[in-house]
Amino acid sequence: MEMLRKKPWLRLAGVVAMVLFAGGPAVGQVDTQERGFQGYLQLLAARGRAEGVREATISAMTQGLTLNPRVIQLDRAQPGSSTGTIPAFEPYKRKHVDASRIARGRRQFAAASGQIGAIERRYGVPGPIMLAIWGHETDYGGYTGDFDLARSLATLAYEGRRRELFADEFVAAMKMVDRGVPRSKLVGSWAGAFGNPQFLPSVYLRVAADGDGDGFADIWTNRTDTLASIANYFRDAGWRTGQPWGVAVSVPDGLDRGSLGTTMVSPRCPRVFDRHSGWKTMAEWRALGIVPKSGAWPADNVMASLLEPDGRGKTAYLLTGNYRVILDYNCSNFYALSVGLLADEISR
């Protein structure tokens, strides 16, 4: 309610969208919906104007824009919160930490070792982690999306399910153009992410980095800028230099899991910590009989939580604070685990 008082355009937009999208587009409603969308664009234009966006940019971002029913269909098809059985991690891992992705990551690492080393020194984030994000998000730039971002973002804001988020992102996209990003660059996923690292416009404005010093943070075609931008995101999110994301471990049969629970809840995705233990030091975990499957054991004072993604008797992981940074990028345990594991493979 407080937000509606501060932003009256949201209240008006909400009334328009609730009427037009109450039951989905029926026969004869398409023209009405398009008229409503065109009216809503004027609200977005007014907001951009109020936030200092130039008229030329507002025109470039709104002129000729039409509602995209396909984007609405894709958004409504997204799964909601599930209380069913959690699928196994192993199939997901096989798909996302596969031989082809590992090999391409290693080739990128070798080809850009000098630039990656400089980025590591500047931001304190390991090169394999940067590459694993890039590989996971767009297969190292293999596919970055073909939806017009202005149209997608305006449509999602108008639809209303997450109006404030996408209205904010539409205005952020206008600000990108105002700051020199060509309008033609604004192409990406149906949900508004773009470029090699699949940033939203607000994220681009906040952390996109000009890694090669040419005056433009090009996360679409420039490898150095892409990796520097990912590293800047991770540094901004709290990455701790010199600390691993986690380590695969074996858990003794007699471990009392009932005494290890946590009440921590993520504000962004409430269920992500459901199967995590509470924090303990590595020394405390070792005293409980947990041993690494391979590789170096982190320092005794490093804090970690235990996750057994496929249940007892399968590979478990001790996860540090840097794992939480990966979760900040995408709030999914399967995603974060596969990024960490892909990074480990790239570095071998």
C-alpha positions in Angstrom: 0.0 0.0 0.0 2.9 2.4 0.8 4.4 1.7 -2.6 1.1 2.6 -4.3 1.0 5.9 -2.4 4.6 6.7 -3.5 4.1 5.6 -7.1 0.5 6.4 -8.2 1.2 5.3 -11.8 1.5 1.7 -10.4 -2.0 2.0 -9.0 -3.5 3.1 -12.3 -1.5 0.5 -14.2 -2.8 -2.2 -11.8 -6.4 -1.3 -12.4 -5.9 -1.4 -16.2 -4.1 -4.7 -16.2 -6.5 -6.4 -13.7 -9.4 -5.6 -16.0 -7.8 -6.7 -19.2 -6.0 -9.8 -18.0 -8.6 -11.1 -15.5 -9.3 -14.2 -17.6 -6.7 -14.1 -20.3 -7.3 -12.8 -23.8 -10.6 -13.9 -25.2 -11.9 -13.4 -28.7 -12.6 -9.8 -29.4 -10.3 -8.6 -26.5 -7.1 -8.4 -28.4 -7.7 -4.9 -29.7 -8.8 -3.7 -26.2 -5.7 -5.2 -24.7 -3.4 -3.5 -27.2 -5.1 -0.2 -26.5 -4.6 -0.7 -22.8 -0.9 -1.6 -23.5 -0.4 1.6 -25.5 -1.9 3.6 -22.6 0.5 1.8 -20.2 3.5 2.7 -22.3 2.6 6.3 -21.7 2.9 5.6 -18.0 6.3 4.0 -18.5 7.3 7.0 -20.6 6.2 9.4 -17.9 8.2 7.5 -15.3 11.3 7.6 -17.5 10.8 11.3 -18.1 10.5 11.9 -14.3 13.8 10.0 -13.8 15.7 12.1 -16.3 15.5 9.9 -19.4 15.8 12.0 -22.6 12.9 12.4 -24.9 14.8 10.9 -27.8 15.5 7.8 -25.8 11.9 7.5 -24.6 10.7 7.7 -28.3 13.3 5.1 -29.4 12.2 2.7 -26.6 8.4 3.0 -27.0 7.7 4.0 -30.6 6.0 1.1 -32.5 6.1 -1.2 -29.5 3.3 -3.7 -29.2 2.1 -6.2 -26.7 3.8 -9.6 -27.0 1.3 -12.4 -26.2 4.1 -15.0 -26.4 5.9 -13.4 -23.5 2.8 -13.5 -21.4 2.3 -17.2 -22.3 5.8 -18.1 -21.3 5.6 -16.1 -18.0 2.3 -17.8 -17.0 3.8 -21.2 -17.8 6.6 -20.7 -15.1 6.2 -23.2 -12.2 5.2 -21.8 -8.9 6.4 -22.9 -5.5 6.3 -26.6 -5.3 5.8 -28.8 -2.3 6.3 -32.0 -4.2 9.3 -34.3 -4.4 12.6 -32.6 -5.2 14.2 -34.2 -8.2 17.7 -35.7 -8.1 20.6 -33.5 -8.7 22.7 -36.0 -10.6 20.7 -35.8 -13.9 20.9 -32.0 -13.8 24.6 -32.2 -13.1 25.2 -34.5 -16.1 23.4 -32.0 -18.3 25.2 -28.8 -17.1 28.6 -30.1 -16.2 29.1 -32.1 -19.4 32.3 -32.9 -21.3 31.6 -30.4 -24.1 31.0 -27.5 -21.7 34.1 -28.4 -19.7 36.2 -28.5 -22.8 35.0 -25.2 -24.2 35.6 -23.6 -20.8 39.1 -24.9 -20.7 39.7 -23.5 -24.2 38.4 -20.1 -23.2 40.6 -20.2 -20.1 43.7 -21.0 -22.1 43.0 -18.5 -24.9 42.4 -15.6 -22.4 44.8 -16.5 -19.6 46.4 -13.1 -19.6 43.2 -11.1 -19.5 41.7 -13.5 -16.9 44.7 -13.2 -14.7 44.3 -9.4 -14.7 40.6 -9.6 -13.9 41.4 -12.1 -11.0 43.9 -9.6 -9.5 41.5 -6.7 -9.8 38.3 -8.3 -8.5 39.6 -11.3 -6.4 37.3 -13.8 -8.2 38.7 -16.9 -9.8 38.7 -17.1 -13.6 37.1 -20.6 -13.6 34.1 -19.2 -11.6 33.6 -16.4 -14.1 33.8 -18.9 -17.0 31.4 -21.3 -15.3 28.8 -18.6 -15.0 29.3 -17.7 -18.7 29.2 -21.3 -19.7 26.1 -22.0 -17.7 24.1 -19.0 -18.7 24.7 -18.9 -22.5 27.1 -21.7 -23.3 29.9 -19.2 -23.7 27.8 -16.9 -25.8 26.3 -19.7 -28.0 22.7 -18.4 -27.4 21.8 -15.2 -25.7 18.1 -14.8 -26.8 16.3 -13.2 -29.6 13.4 -11.3 -27.9 13.2 -7.5 -28.1 13.9 -6.5 -24.5 11.9 -3.3 -24.6 8.8 -5.2 -25.8 9.3 -8.1 -23.4 9.8 -5.8 -20.3 6.9 -3.6 -21.1 4.7 -6.6 -21.7 5.7 -8.2 -18.4 5.2 -5.0 -16.5 1.7 -4.5 -18.1 0.7 -8.1 -17.4 1.1 -7.2 -13.7 2.2 -10.4 -12.0 5.6 -8.7 -11.2 4.7 -5.2 -12.3 7.1 -3.2 -10.1 10.1 -5.4 -11.0 9.6 -5.2 -14.8 8.6 -1.5 -14.8 11.9 -0.8 -13.0 13.8 -2.9 -15.5 12.1 -1.1 -18.5 13.2 2.3 -17.0 16.7 0.8 -16.4 16.8 -0.3 -20.1 15.9 3.3 -21.1 18.8 4.6 -19.0 21.1 2.1 -20.7 20.3 3.6 -24.0 20.6 7.1 -22.6 24.1 6.3 -21.5 25.2 5.2 -24.9 24.2 1.5 -25.3 22.7 1.1 -28.8 19.0 0.3 -28.9 19.9 -2.6 -31.2 21.8 -4.3 -28.4 18.6 -4.7 -26.3 17.9 -8.3 -27.4 17.8 -11.3 -25.1 15.6 -13.7 -23.2 11.8 -13.4 -23.0 12.2 -12.5 -19.3 14.5 -9.5 -19.9 18.0 -10.9 -19.4 20.6 -10.3 -22.1 24.2 -10.6 -23.1 26.8 -13.3 -22.3 26.1 -13.2 -18.6 22.3 -12.7 -18.9 22.1 -9.5 -16.9 18.9 -7.6 -16.3 19.2 -3.9 -17.2 19.4 -2.8 -13.6 22.3 -5.2 -13.0 24.1 -3.9 -16.1 23.8 -0.4 -14.8 25.2 -1.5 -11.5 28.1 -3.8 -12.3 28.8 -4.0 -16.0 32.6 -3.4 -16.4 34.8 -2.1 -19.2 37.5 -4.7 -18.9 39.5 -3.7 -21.9 39.4 0.1 -21.3 37.8 1.1 -24.6 35.1 3.1 -22.8 32.2 0.7 -23.3 31.1 -2.3 -21.2 30.4 -4.8 -24.0 28.9 -7.9 -22.4 27.5 -9.0 -25.8 30.6 -9.7 -27.9 33.6 -8.9 -25.8 35.1 -11.7 -23.7 37.1 -9.4 -21.4 34.2 -7.1 -20.6 32.0 -10.1 -20.1 34.3 -11.8 -17.5 35.1 -8.5 -15.8 31.4 -7.8 -15.4 30.7 -11.2 -13.9 33.7 -10.7 -11.5 32.4 -7.3 -10.5 29.0 -8.8 -9.8 30.6 -11.4 -7.5 32.8 -8.9 -5.7 29.8 -6.7 -5.2 27.9 -9.7 -3.8 30.6 -10.4 -1.2 33.0 -13.0 -2.8 35.8 -13.9 -0.4 39.1 -14.1 -2.1 41.1 -17.3 -1.5 38.1 -19.3 -0.2 36.6 -22.1 -2.2 32.8 -22.3 -3.0 32.7 -25.7 -1.4 34.0 -29.2 -1.3 32.5 -32.6 -2.1 32.6 -34.8 1.0 31.7 -38.2 2.4 29.3 -38.3 5.4 29.6 -41.1 8.0 26.5 -43.3 8.4 26.0 -42.4 12.1 25.9 -38.6 11.6 23.0 -37.1 13.7 21.4 -34.9 11.1 18.6 -33.9 13.4 21.0 -31.8 15.4 22.3 -29.9 12.4 19.2 -28.0 11.2 18.9 -24.3 10.4 16.1 -21.8 10.6 17.7 -19.5 8.0 15.3 -18.3 5.2 16.3 -16.5 2.1 14.2 -13.4 1.4 14.5 -14.0 -2.4 13.7 -17.7 -2.6 12.4 -19.1 0.7 13.0 -22.8 0.1 16.6 -22.6 -1.0 18.0 -23.4 2.4 15.4 -26.1 3.3 18.0 -28.9 3.1 21.0 -27.0 4.3 22.4 -27.6 7.8 23.4 -24.8 10.1 26.9 -23.3 9.9 29.9 -25.0 11.5 33.7 -24.6 11.0 35.6 -27.0 8.9 37.3 -28.2 12.0 33.9 -29.0 13.6 32.8 -30.9 10.5 36.0 -32.9 10.4 35.5 -33.8 14.1 32.0 -35.2 13.1 33.7 -37.6 10.8 33.2 -35.8 7.5 36.1 -36.2 5.0 36.7 -34.6 1.6 36.3 -36.9 -1.4 39.3 -35.3 -3.1 41.3 -32.0 -3.2 42.4 -29.8 -0.4 40.5 -29.3 2.8 39.7 -25.6 3.4 41.2 -23.9 6.4 39.9 -25.0 9.8 38.2 -21.7 10.6 36.2 -21.5 7.3 32.5 -21.7 8.0 30.3 -24.1 5.9 26.9 -25.7 5.8 26.2 -29.3 4.7 24.0 -30.2 1.8 23.2 -33.7 0.6 21.3 -33.0 -2.7 20.6 -36.6 -3.5 20.1 -37.8 0.0 22.0 -40.0 2.4 24.7 -42.2 1.0 25.3 -40.0 -2.0 27.9 -37.2 -2.5 27.4 -34.4 -0.1 28.9 -30.9 -0.1 30.2 -28.5 2.5 29.3 -25.1 1.2 31.1 -21.8 2.2 29.9 -18.3 2.1 31.1 -18.1 -1.5 28.4 -20.6 -2.4 25.9 -18.1 -1.2 27.4 -15.6 -3.6 26.7 -17.9 -6.5 23.1 -18.3 -5.2 22.8 -14.5 -5.3 23.3 -14.8 -9.1 20.7 -17.5 -9.4 18.8 -18.6 -6.4 18.8 -22.4 -7.1 20.9 -25.0 -5.3 21.2 -27.1 -8.5 22.4 -24.0 -10.4 25.0 -23.0 -7.8 26.3 -26.5 -7.3 26.7 -27.0 -11.1 28.5 -23.7 -11.4 30.9 -24.6 -8.7 31.5 -28.1 -10.1 32.0 -26.7 -13.6 34.5 -24.2 -12.4 36.4 -27.0 -10.6 36.5 -29.0 -13.9 37.7 -26.0 -15.9 40.5 -25.4 -13.5 41.8 -29.0 -13.7 
